[in-house]
């Protein structure tokens, strides 16, 4: 794939006038004006209220909060960079979608466990403008204040997953322990994180690193770093590298039920289940991310595992089923 220029990406992704840094962890030096002129950022489409999906999980109250929706006018260039346009369109059409538009949910899982309220990732906060930042509104709707949150389990350090930890320089969840992979945090806080696997120009990598470091450094007093394995009787951290070096999934078991929180192991349901070998330009190690996705899909299909995905259509709950040489996404019924 030809190297993407910042201006080309911003224009093609429909992001002119806002910070690509805010969208995918840092893609451009062009930061949004803190007080942008009217019309300088794309308005979100549809409802800007926090949508909430409520369900029972192992006898406890569980929720998925729609923290935001990112609308892009195409799957490429950000996703499936390996695919020829006509090949991508054929797969998308088979799944009743078009390659010329993409809506990506930001789905935050919340569980009211006996040990306290836990959430998985924190949303983008204010980094996406009006397109996101609905987590606190959603928590209020289910009777949870920021002070009530005991633990935040972070899948990885991209800003659409950790931006909601801060309001400016202020900790939003001041009482919460923030659990993350030691590999992940060490990578982003190192002197020279290796981003050579990203399909981005060098100029786009520097602000990405700076933003990660700024957030992680600010929340460092609240961080609790772990290697993969059992964290407590209810939650296990599962290594799922590739998208980022320490990208992690969380296997949650409550009352005999199990749910696997997969973060960004998959982004675009309408092509990456059919073609798990299609990556995205922000994978730090694309080949490793592909191997992780294939292993996840095969195991989840064999074991009939219920998964919860951050970017699949809200609420991102469902199963994986084998389909020929690929797989397919089977959303859970809402009722």
C-alpha positions as CSV (number, residue, x, y, z in Angstrom):
1,X,0.0,0.0,0.0
2,X,1.3,3.5,-0.8
3,X,2.2,5.6,2.2
4,X,-0.7,7.8,3.2
5,X,-0.2,11.5,3.4
6,X,-1.9,13.2,6.4
7,X,-3.9,15.6,4.1
8,X,-5.0,12.7,1.9
9,X,-6.2,10.6,4.8
10,X,-8.0,13.5,6.5
11,X,-9.8,14.3,3.3
12,X,-10.7,10.7,2.4
13,X,-11.8,10.0,6.0
14,X,-13.9,13.1,6.1
15,X,-12.0,14.5,9.1
16,X,-11.0,17.9,7.8
17,X,-11.0,20.4,10.6
18,X,-10.7,18.0,13.5
19,X,-7.9,16.1,15.1
20,X,-7.1,12.7,13.6
21,X,-5.0,12.4,16.8
22,X,-8.3,12.3,18.7
23,X,-9.7,9.7,16.4
24,X,-7.2,7.0,16.3
25,X,-4.6,7.7,18.9
26,X,-2.6,10.2,17.0
27,X,-2.4,10.5,13.2
28,X,-1.7,14.1,12.5
29,X,0.0,17.1,14.0
30,X,-3.1,19.1,13.1
31,X,-4.8,19.3,16.5
32,X,-8.4,20.5,16.9
33,X,-8.8,24.1,18.1
34,X,-10.0,23.9,21.7
35,X,-12.7,26.4,20.7
36,X,-13.4,25.4,17.1
37,X,-15.4,27.7,14.8
38,X,-18.9,26.5,14.1
39,X,-18.9,23.9,11.4
40,X,-15.2,23.1,11.7
41,X,-15.8,19.6,12.9
42,X,-18.2,17.1,11.5
43,X,-21.4,16.8,13.4
44,X,-22.3,13.4,14.6
45,X,-25.2,11.8,12.8
46,X,-28.3,10.5,14.6
47,X,-28.9,10.6,18.4
48,X,-26.2,12.1,20.6
49,X,-27.7,10.7,23.8
50,X,-26.1,7.7,25.4
51,X,-27.8,4.5,24.3
52,X,-27.8,1.7,26.9
53,X,-28.3,-2.0,26.4
54,X,-29.2,-3.7,29.7
55,X,-28.9,-7.4,30.3
56,X,-28.3,-10.0,33.0
57,X,-25.0,-11.7,33.2
58,X,-24.4,-14.4,35.7
59,X,-27.1,-12.9,37.9
60,X,-25.6,-9.4,38.0
61,X,-26.7,-6.3,36.2
62,X,-24.8,-5.6,33.0
63,X,-24.9,-2.8,30.5
64,X,-23.3,-1.7,27.3
65,X,-23.1,2.0,26.9
66,X,-22.8,3.5,23.4
67,X,-20.1,6.0,24.2
68,X,-20.1,7.4,20.6
69,X,-20.3,6.6,16.9
70,X,-17.6,7.5,14.4
71,X,-18.9,7.9,10.9
72,X,-16.5,7.5,8.0
73,X,-17.2,7.7,4.3
74,X,-15.4,4.5,3.5
75,X,-13.7,1.3,4.8
76,X,-10.5,2.1,3.1
77,X,-7.9,3.5,3.5
78,X,-8.0,2.8,7.3
79,X,-9.2,-0.8,7.1
80,X,-8.5,-3.8,4.8
81,X,-5.5,-2.1,3.2
82,X,-4.6,-5.5,1.6
83,X,-7.9,-5.7,-0.3
84,X,-8.4,-4.6,-3.9
85,X,-11.4,-2.2,-3.9
86,X,-13.6,-4.5,-6.0
87,X,-12.7,-7.4,-3.7
88,X,-13.6,-5.4,-0.6
89,X,-16.9,-4.2,-2.1
90,X,-17.9,-7.8,-3.0
91,X,-17.4,-9.0,0.6
92,X,-19.2,-6.0,2.0
93,X,-22.1,-6.4,-0.5
94,X,-22.4,-10.1,0.6
95,X,-23.0,-8.8,4.1
96,X,-25.5,-6.1,2.9
97,X,-23.1,-3.3,3.5
98,X,-21.1,-0.9,1.3
99,X,-17.4,-0.2,1.3
100,X,-18.2,3.5,0.8
101,X,-19.4,4.1,4.3
102,X,-18.6,2.9,7.8
103,X,-20.1,3.6,11.2
104,X,-18.1,2.4,14.1
105,X,-19.6,2.1,17.6
106,X,-17.7,2.7,20.8
107,X,-19.2,0.2,23.2
108,X,-18.2,0.3,26.8
109,X,-19.2,-2.7,29.0
110,X,-20.3,-2.0,32.6
111,X,-20.8,-4.7,35.2
112,X,-22.3,-4.2,38.7
113,X,-20.4,-6.9,40.4
114,X,-20.7,-7.8,44.1
115,X,-17.1,-6.5,44.5
116,X,-18.1,-3.2,42.9
117,X,-18.8,-1.5,39.5
118,X,-16.2,-2.3,36.8
119,X,-16.0,-1.0,33.3
120,X,-14.0,-2.1,30.3
121,X,-12.2,0.8,28.6
122,X,-13.3,4.3,29.1
123,X,-14.4,5.7,25.8
124,X,-12.8,8.6,24.0
125,X,-13.9,11.3,26.4
126,X,-13.7,14.7,24.8
127,X,-11.1,13.8,22.1
128,X,-13.8,13.1,19.5
129,X,-15.9,16.2,20.0
130,X,-19.6,15.7,19.8
131,X,-19.3,12.3,18.2
132,X,-18.4,10.6,21.5
133,X,-18.0,11.4,25.2
134,X,-21.3,9.9,26.3
135,X,-20.0,7.5,29.0
136,X,-20.6,9.7,32.0
137,X,-24.1,10.4,30.7
138,X,-24.7,6.7,30.3
139,X,-23.4,5.9,33.7
140,X,-25.7,8.4,35.3
141,X,-28.7,6.8,33.6
142,X,-27.9,3.5,35.3
143,X,-27.3,5.1,38.7
144,X,-23.5,5.1,38.6
145,X,-21.3,8.1,39.5
146,X,-17.6,8.2,38.5
147,X,-16.8,7.7,42.2
148,X,-18.7,4.4,42.2
149,X,-16.4,2.8,39.6
150,X,-14.0,0.5,41.4
151,X,-12.0,-0.9,38.5
152,X,-11.4,0.0,34.8
153,X,-10.0,-2.8,32.7
154,X,-8.1,-1.4,29.7
155,X,-7.7,-3.4,26.5
156,X,-5.1,-1.1,25.0
157,X,-3.9,2.4,25.1
158,X,-5.4,4.0,21.9
159,X,-7.1,7.2,22.8
160,X,-10.6,6.0,21.8
161,X,-10.2,3.5,24.7
162,X,-8.5,5.6,27.3
163,X,-9.3,9.2,26.4
164,X,-12.3,9.1,28.8
165,X,-10.0,8.5,31.8
166,X,-9.2,12.3,31.8
167,X,-11.0,15.5,31.6
168,X,-8.2,17.8,30.7
169,X,-5.6,16.8,33.2
170,X,-8.1,15.7,35.8
171,X,-8.8,12.1,36.6
172,X,-12.4,11.3,35.9
173,X,-12.6,8.1,37.9
174,X,-10.5,9.2,40.9
175,X,-11.5,6.2,43.0
176,X,-10.9,3.6,40.4
177,X,-7.9,1.3,39.9
178,X,-6.9,1.2,36.2
179,X,-5.8,-2.3,35.2
180,X,-3.7,-2.7,32.0
181,X,-1.1,-4.9,30.4
182,X,2.4,-4.2,31.6
183,X,3.6,-4.9,28.1
184,X,1.2,-2.3,26.7
185,X,2.1,0.5,29.1
186,X,5.9,-0.2,29.0
187,X,5.7,0.0,25.2
188,X,4.0,3.4,25.0
189,X,6.1,4.9,27.8
190,X,9.4,3.7,26.3
191,X,11.8,6.1,24.8
192,X,11.3,4.9,21.2
193,X,8.2,2.7,20.7
194,X,8.7,0.8,17.4
195,X,5.8,1.8,15.1
196,X,7.5,0.7,11.9
197,X,4.6,-1.8,11.3
198,X,2.0,1.0,11.0
199,X,1.1,1.9,7.5
200,X,1.5,5.6,8.3
201,X,4.2,8.2,7.5
202,X,6.8,9.1,10.1
203,X,5.3,12.5,10.8
204,X,2.0,10.9,11.9
205,X,3.7,8.6,14.5
206,X,5.2,11.3,16.8
207,X,1.9,12.9,17.9
208,X,0.5,9.4,18.4
209,X,3.3,8.5,20.9
210,X,3.0,11.9,22.6
211,X,-0.7,11.6,23.2
212,X,-0.4,8.0,24.6
213,X,2.4,9.1,26.9
214,X,0.5,12.1,28.1
215,X,-2.5,10.1,29.1
216,X,-0.6,7.2,30.6
217,X,1.7,9.4,32.6
218,X,-1.2,11.4,34.1
219,X,-3.0,8.3,35.2
220,X,0.1,6.4,36.2
221,X,-0.6,6.7,40.0
222,X,-3.8,4.7,39.4
223,X,-2.3,2.1,37.1
224,X,-2.1,-1.5,38.2
225,X,0.0,-3.4,35.6
226,X,-0.3,-7.1,35.0
227,X,0.9,-10.0,32.8
228,X,-1.8,-12.2,31.2
229,X,-3.5,-14.5,33.7
230,X,-6.1,-14.6,36.4
231,X,-6.5,-11.2,38.0
232,X,-9.2,-12.1,40.5
233,X,-11.9,-14.8,40.8
234,X,-14.0,-13.1,38.1
235,X,-11.6,-11.6,35.5
236,X,-8.7,-13.1,33.5
237,X,-6.4,-11.0,31.3
238,X,-5.8,-12.8,27.9
239,X,-3.0,-11.7,25.6
240,X,-4.2,-10.7,22.2
241,X,-1.2,-8.9,20.6
242,X,-0.8,-7.3,17.2
243,X,-3.1,-4.3,17.1
244,X,-0.8,-3.1,19.9
245,X,2.0,-5.1,21.6
246,X,0.0,-5.4,24.8
247,X,-3.5,-5.5,23.4
248,X,-5.5,-7.7,25.9
249,X,-8.8,-9.4,26.1
250,X,-10.7,-10.1,29.3
251,X,-12.5,-13.3,30.1
252,X,-15.1,-12.5,32.7
253,X,-16.9,-15.3,34.6
254,X,-19.8,-14.7,36.9
255,X,-22.4,-17.1,38.2
256,X,-21.4,-19.8,35.8
257,X,-21.6,-17.5,32.7
258,X,-18.6,-16.4,30.7
259,X,-18.1,-13.4,28.5
260,X,-15.0,-12.5,26.5
261,X,-14.3,-8.8,26.1
262,X,-12.2,-8.6,22.9
263,X,-11.4,-4.9,22.5
264,X,-10.0,-4.2,19.0
265,X,-9.3,-7.8,17.9
266,X,-11.8,-7.0,15.2
267,X,-13.1,-3.7,13.8
268,X,-15.3,-4.1,10.8
269,X,-17.7,-7.0,11.1
270,X,-18.8,-6.9,7.5
271,X,-15.4,-7.8,6.1
272,X,-13.1,-9.0,8.8
273,X,-15.1,-12.1,9.8
274,X,-15.2,-13.2,6.2
275,X,-11.6,-12.2,5.8
276,X,-9.8,-12.3,9.1
277,X,-6.5,-11.8,7.1
278,X,-7.5,-8.2,6.4
279,X,-5.8,-5.8,8.8
280,X,-6.0,-2.1,9.5
281,X,-3.4,0.6,9.2
282,X,-3.0,1.2,12.9
283,X,-2.0,-2.4,13.7
284,X,1.5,-2.2,15.2
285,X,2.2,-5.7,14.0
286,X,-0.4,-6.6,11.3
287,X,0.7,-10.2,10.9
288,X,0.4,-10.8,14.6
289,X,-3.0,-9.1,14.7
290,X,-4.2,-11.3,11.9
291,X,-2.9,-14.4,13.7
292,X,-4.6,-13.3,16.9
293,X,-7.9,-12.7,15.1
294,X,-7.9,-16.1,13.4
295,X,-7.1,-17.9,16.7
296,X,-9.9,-15.9,18.5
297,X,-12.5,-16.6,15.8
298,X,-11.7,-20.4,15.6
299,X,-11.7,-20.8,19.4
300,X,-14.8,-18.7,19.9
301,X,-16.7,-20.6,17.2
302,X,-15.7,-24.0,18.6
303,X,-16.5,-23.1,22.2
304,X,-19.6,-21.0,21.4
305,X,-18.1,-18.2,23.4
306,X,-20.1,-15.0,23.8
307,X,-18.0,-12.0,23.0
308,X,-18.3,-8.3,23.5
309,X,-16.5,-6.1,21.0
310,X,-15.7,-2.4,21.3
311,X,-16.3,-1.4,17.6
312,X,-18.9,-3.8,16.3
313,X,-22.5,-2.5,15.9
314,X,-23.9,-1.6,19.3
315,X,-24.0,-3.3,21.7
316,X,-21.3,-5.5,20.2
317,X,-22.5,-8.7,21.9
318,X,-22.7,-12.0,20.0
319,X,-21.1,-15.2,18.8
320,X,-18.8,-16.3,16.0
321,X,-19.8,-19.0,13.6
322,X,-17.7,-20.8,11.0
323,X,-18.7,-20.1,7.4
324,X,-16.8,-22.0,4.7
325,X,-13.2,-20.8,4.9
326,X,-14.1,-17.8,7.0
327,X,-16.4,-16.9,9.8
328,X,-19.6,-14.8,10.4
329,X,-20.8,-12.6,13.2
330,X,-24.1,-13.7,15.0
331,X,-25.4,-10.8,17.1
332,X,-27.1,-11.7,20.4
333,X,-30.9,-11.1,20.6
334,X,-31.7,-7.9,22.6
335,X,-34.6,-9.6,24.3
